[in-house]
Amino acid sequence: MHIFKKYEHDIRPWGSYERLTLNEQTTVKIVTVKPNEAFSLQSHVGRDERWKILGGGGRVRIGDEELPAKIGDEFLIERDTTHRAEAGADGLIFLEISTGEFNERDIKRLEDRYGRV
């Protein structure tokens, strides 16, 4: 048994994530994106996300804006806003804190390298 009661580790084509806690107010994950990989250009109806870059680097797209992402940077992604994280050569690790209604099936994919649109 893991020390976090709601711990979940999920493997995705672009890397993996670890969910550390889950309750009605927040969900906290550490997201790992493999070097030179990216997850879907996506949005969520029911939640806002706050990201803090913990390791590596790359680029973050929020709406129409593309921004560099380095350790210590923080980003706010409001619900219904398209977003994506793309890792550089060293990969990308970030803390994600979601507020609102959290559900992995809430992902609306607009573009995806792995054929999941």
C-alpha positions in Angstrom: 0.0 0.0 0.0 1.3 3.4 -0.9 1.4 6.2 1.7 -1.0 8.3 -0.5 -4.5 6.7 -0.2 -5.5 7.9 -3.7 -2.1 7.4 -5.4 -2.2 6.5 -9.1 0.6 6.0 -11.6 -0.5 6.0 -15.2 1.6 5.4 -18.3 0.7 7.3 -21.5 2.4 7.3 -24.9 4.1 10.7 -24.1 5.4 9.7 -20.7 3.5 9.2 -17.4 1.9 10.9 -14.4 1.6 10.3 -10.7 -1.6 11.4 -8.9 -0.8 12.0 -5.3 -4.1 13.1 -3.8 -7.7 13.4 -5.0 -10.6 15.1 -3.2 -13.5 17.3 -4.1 -11.4 20.5 -3.9 -8.1 19.7 -5.6 -6.3 17.0 -7.4 -2.5 17.1 -7.5 -0.3 15.2 -10.0 3.4 15.2 -11.0 3.4 14.9 -14.8 6.5 13.6 -16.7 6.8 14.1 -20.4 9.5 12.1 -22.2 12.3 14.0 -24.0 11.1 15.6 -27.2 7.5 14.3 -26.7 4.3 16.3 -26.1 0.8 15.5 -25.0 -2.4 16.3 -26.8 -3.4 19.9 -27.6 -6.4 19.7 -25.3 -8.9 21.5 -23.1 -11.1 20.6 -20.1 -14.7 21.7 -19.4 -14.7 21.1 -15.6 -11.3 22.1 -14.2 -8.6 24.7 -14.0 -4.9 23.7 -13.8 -1.9 25.3 -12.2 1.5 24.0 -13.3 4.9 24.5 -11.7 7.9 23.2 -13.7 10.0 21.0 -11.4 12.6 19.6 -13.9 13.8 19.6 -17.5 12.4 22.2 -19.8 10.5 22.7 -23.0 7.5 24.7 -24.2 4.0 25.3 -23.0 1.1 26.4 -25.2 -1.8 28.1 -23.5 -4.5 29.4 -25.9 -2.7 31.0 -28.8 0.4 31.7 -26.8 3.5 29.5 -26.8 5.9 30.0 -23.9 9.3 28.6 -22.9 9.1 26.4 -19.8 12.0 26.1 -17.4 12.4 25.0 -13.8 10.4 27.3 -11.4 8.1 28.7 -14.1 4.4 28.6 -13.2 1.4 28.6 -15.6 -2.4 28.9 -15.1 -4.6 27.1 -17.5 -8.3 28.0 -17.1 -11.1 25.6 -18.0 -12.0 25.5 -21.7 -8.5 26.9 -22.6 -6.5 24.9 -25.1 -3.1 23.8 -23.8 -0.2 21.5 -24.3 3.2 20.8 -22.8 6.1 19.8 -25.0 9.4 18.5 -23.5 12.9 19.5 -24.7 15.9 17.2 -24.9 16.0 16.7 -21.2 12.3 15.9 -20.8 9.8 17.9 -18.7 8.5 17.4 -15.2 5.8 19.6 -13.6 3.5 19.7 -10.7 -0.2 20.0 -11.7 -2.8 21.2 -9.3 -6.3 21.0 -10.6 -9.4 22.6 -9.1 -13.0 22.0 -10.1 -14.5 18.7 -11.3 -11.6 16.4 -12.0 -12.1 13.6 -14.5 -9.5 12.2 -16.9 -12.4 11.6 -19.4 -12.9 15.4 -19.4 -10.1 15.8 -22.0 -11.2 17.3 -25.3 -8.3 16.5 -27.7 -7.8 18.8 -30.7 -4.4 17.5 -31.9 -2.5 14.4 -30.9 0.7 12.7 -32.1 -0.5 9.3 -31.0 -3.8 9.1 -33.0 -6.2 9.7 -30.0 -8.2 12.6 -31.4 
